[in-house]
Amino acid sequence: MRFLGFDISRRGEPSAPEAQAPGLPVAARRQALMRGRAVSKRSFEAGTTDRLSKTWSTADLSDNMALRSKLRAMRGRSRTWSRDTEYGRKFLAMCQTNIVGSGGFALKVNCLNDAGKPDKADSARIKAAYARQAKRGQFDVTGKLSERLFDTLAVRMVARDGEALIRLVEGRDRGNHGCQLQLLPGHLLDEEHNRDLPGGARIRMGVEFDAFMKPVAYHLRQVPQAGDMHGVTSQRYIRVPASEIIHLFLAEDAEQWRGVPWAYAALRGAWQLDKFDEAALVAANVGASKMGFFRQIDPEAGPPMGAAEGDGEEGVGPEGPEFITSAEPGEFSVIPDGYQFENFNPDYPNGVYEPFSKSVQRRMSAGLLVSYHGLTGDLREVNFSSIRQGTLDEREIWMLLQSWYIETVKEPVFTWWLGHAMVRDAELSRLPPSKFDKFNRPEFTGRRWGWVDPKADVQANRESVALRTKSRAQIIREGGGDPDTVWAELEEEEARGMTPPQAPGAAKEAKDDDDGDDEAAAEAEDK
């Protein structure tokens, strides 16, 4: 069919070219037309714009373009959500406890001697010096934070704001080793500070890059003396070289300028759920407060009993107030003549509230990359298998975030500190600077978690060691411990005469081994 010079099919789609061939039989033309429709149906539906998807944005914006106009609003909403809602507070607590934990990151120094073998003496010496630096009063410029508290606060700020700045401060008055850390909020970088520089360099959202988009410097807002009370609105900046700043954020795109709040995908649903919960609480409060109205059914009915016509302010005449009464427990009253009592009883909360809230909470936990039962504490519909599998998946994400934090913060800070400590520390100053790489071998380990059924896991580990598919040191590291420390403590216990408890099944295995040895000895004697 032709319309305005165009060949169209019955559904308004262009006909297949082979269907328009002259002299083609009707059956063949119909088959060709159906093949063209099938190809159209198998195309990428996500790129199709129809009446159902016309409000779905097709703008091809990069993350940086979206961040430039949305970051400040997202950061403000994320801070409000974490400060004013229960789920926001719980999410930040989950980030702190699962990434850093109560014990912080464990450090093991793996120094090597000239023969390439472990040097336990130097490793212990460096680890002891770092422990002195990690104490409160030495680690950060404020003197308030130890290493563990610093890491906990940094993770909270990154999860809430999407980014944080760690400045490496040096000086004679900066602790025993002349170096301390300063934790700064990400809003010190001005999102509106953008400029093109010579040679392909540029400033984007307060960060200065070279032609290859490598950070060169950070332009921090100068905070006036009263800025901590009235906010930071200064347009004057301090240029700090990138070698003194660790810009802590999770990049989700190549050449990303700034960080995004971790809850960005769940913030809108979380806000809607908070508004819904508020309205539900108000409605439930109204529903719990039973009330009713007196409706006049007789137009000629006089005032209620106990009141005369035109009593003024105390009566119910034309100039008096509306007829309102109250009730107390155990009190019975008489309905006035000509009036009818109508009960007001809103049926709320009803059965729709919980399924709807649970649906939003599940979507919210998926956007936050945490488990539903971990965020809400709802364990009613979980069993051992489901909670174990969900916990395993979630813990992989936490360990990924631990590795990111170790590579971004812990290892660079250790290298920077060790260079100062080998000059300022009395124990480390005797180490030769030419062998810096030999001493700069830190190994940080994040916290690990216990299991719902530890007995089954211990049994599985025993079988893995027996099959030689896993070592004892690997089992200790998976539990978050240091094998050398554990073995040293076990040797000390044995030296004190402490007998280790017998593991279940160990006696039977030992007996089987003895029986096997006796049988082998008997066979040898027979031969």
Order of alpha helices (4+ residues) and beta strands (2+ residues): beta-beta-alpha-alpha-alpha-beta-alpha-alpha-beta-beta-beta-beta-beta-beta-alpha-beta-beta-alpha-beta-beta-alpha-alpha-alpha-alpha-alpha-beta-alpha-alpha-alpha-alpha
